[in-house]
Structure formats: structure tokens, C-alpha cells
Amino acid sequence: MRRFGVLLLGLLAGCATNGPYPVNVAGNYYMAGGPECVSYRPHNTEKRILCHDAKGRPTFQQRALTAQEMQIYQQAQAAANSAYVYQPQPMPVMNYPVMQTPQVMPITPPGGNQVRCISTGFYTNCRD
């Protein structure tokens, strides 16, 4: 049973690899790390690094991150590391048009056959 626990712990530790993270090489940031970029070598002339896997085989070339990509990465890391706190946004001020008071006709005494309607924009209210 103890062997099984040690084996399980070893498997879980092997699966818990860190993903890519930015590294500074000669003043530029590159995404390195993870199983596909265990080690890297800078390119001689271009702003690129050549990534190698755990066995030392070249896997891919990675270009330098732009300032915007680095900012997005930092914001994503800050959001992942902090607890989400709801911060309500203020409601926008709605500027509704000012409507005029509707003109109302006097109601006639009972027995008249007149229908009176009040219109305010799209709405109409009628009574007899």
C-alpha cells in the first residue's frame, strides 16, 4: 500500500508541471517553461529564442513578447492570484426627453356619447 502511495505521489508530481512564464533574455521577454520549453537558446540575430524539450530536442522558436502582450500576461496573473471582488459600476445617467403635460378635455355629464382621448407621445388613453 505504501508503494502505491509513493507511485501515485510521483505520478501527480510529474503531471504538475508549470506552464509557460515570461523570461528576460537580453532585455526582451519570451514565454518559456513548461514541458515543451524546458531550456532555451537565444537566436544570434533575431529577437527569438529556440526552445528545447526535456530530452534536448528543439521544439519551436518563440518571438519576443510585445509590451501589450506582457501587460495582458501581468493582468491575467494578477486576476488569477487575487480573489474576485464585485465592484458595482455606477449607472449611466439617462437623459430622457421632457414631455409636455397632455391637454385634457373636460368630461361631460353622464348620458353623453362622447369619447375623450389623451395622447402623450406613443400612448393614448381614451374614456367615454
N, C-alpha and C positions, 0 to 999 in steps of 0.2 A: 504494500500500500504506500509505503514511503517513497519507493521508486516511482510509482505513478505520480505522486505529488511533485517530485523533483522534475520529472519529464514534462508534466503539464506546465509547471512554472517556466521551464526552459522554452517550451513552445510559445507561451504567451509573451515572454520577454523577446523572443525572436520576431514576433509579429508586431511588437510595439516599437516600430522604427519611427524616427522623427521625419516629418515631411520636409520639403524644401524650405530654406530660410535664406535671407539675403546675407551675402558675404562681401566685404570690401576688398577689392583687388586693384591696386594702383589707382585709387581714387574713384573707382566705379563700383557700383553694386551689381551683383549677379545672384540669381537664385541657384543655390547649391544645396547639397544634403539630400537625404532620402536614399532609397536603395539604388536608384539609377545614377546618382551623382555623389558617390562616397568620397571620391577625390577628384580634383580638377587641376588643369594646367592652363595658364593664360596663353592666348594667341599672341604671336610675335608682333603683328602689325595691326590687326583689327581689335575693336573693343568686344572681344568674345573670350569665353573660356571653353575648354574641351573637357567634358565630364567623363568620368570612368566609373564603372560599377565595382563591386567588392572584389571581383576577380582581376581587376586592372584593365578590362576591355573598354575601349571608347564607346560611349553610348550616344551622346549628342553634343552639339555645340549650343551654348547659351549666350545670347547677346546681353549687353549691359542694360540694366533697368533704366527707364526714363524717370525723371523727377515725379511725374504724375503716377507712374506705376508704384514707385516707392511710397508715395503718400497714401495710395489706396491700400497697400500692404500694411502700413502702420495703423491706419484707421481700422482695418479688419482685425488686426491683433488687439488693438485697444478695446474694440467691441467684444471680442471673444473673451478677453481677460476681465472685463467688468460685468457686474450684474446689470441686467436691463432695468432701468428705472423709467417709468412712464412720466413724461413731461408734457402736459397738455399744452397745445398751441393756442394762442388767442384766436377767437373767432373773428373773421374778417368783418369789417363794417360794411353793411349793405346799404346802399343809397337808393331807397325806393322813391319813386316819384310822388310828389304831394298831390293828392286828389282833391278836387273841389267838392264842397258839400252838395249833394244832389238836390234838385228842385222838386218839391213835393206839392202835389195838387191837394186842395182840401177834400176831405171825404164828405160826400153828400149824405144827407139823412137816409135812413133805411127806406127801401122801396124804389130807389133809382136804379136804372140799368146802365150804369157807367163802370168802366174798368179803368183803374188808375195804375200806372206803372212808374216805377222809379228805376232809372238806369244809372249805373256807376261803372263806367268802363265796359268790361265784358259782362257784368252781372246786371240782370234785370229782375225786379220784384214787382209782381202785379197783384192787386186785390180788387174785388168788386164791391 
